[in-house]
Amino acid sequence: MKFNVKYLDGSEAEVVATASALRAFEARHDQALLFAVGTYRSYWADEIAHASLVQTLGAEPDFDKWLESVQSVQYAMPVAKLAQLADTLGVKITDEDIDEATPTPTGRAAKARTPGGSSTPRSTRGKASKT
């Protein structure tokens, strides 16, 4: 698993996630990484990239302080994995789709491609709330 970290000062770092950073993330959140990725939130990539940088390059050990210097953390998904994921999900992709793909931790949210009506408030009334 690789990440590209872009800092506010214009510098960049390519980060290869360490096994211990992945394991620590899952233990800390009591959640499989797959579920965290599926939330379309970026916290998982930020935390894993930071932990791996601390282990391999001796980066700033305080997560919040380090994050203040970061512009973005992007997950670099290999094309083969992207094609495998699409096949698993039953989605047909073309070479043009792959060329335009810019996978990020937040998925569709990062590109503002959300399903229609997704920002429409939903009723909180349901079976659980009936009195």
GILIN-V111525 format. One record per run of one state. SS is the DSSP state (h for helix, s for strand, l for the rest). FROM is the first residue (numbers start at 1). TO is the last residue. If there is no record, write none. Layout:
SS:FROM:TO, SS:FROM:TO
This chain:
l:1:1, s:2:7, l:8:11, s:12:16, l:17:18, h:19:29, l:30:32, h:33:37, l:38:42, h:43:57, l:58:62, h:63:67, l:68:69, s:70:76, l:77:78, h:79:89, l:90:94, h:95:100, l:101:107, h:108:111, l:112:126, h:127:129, l:130:131
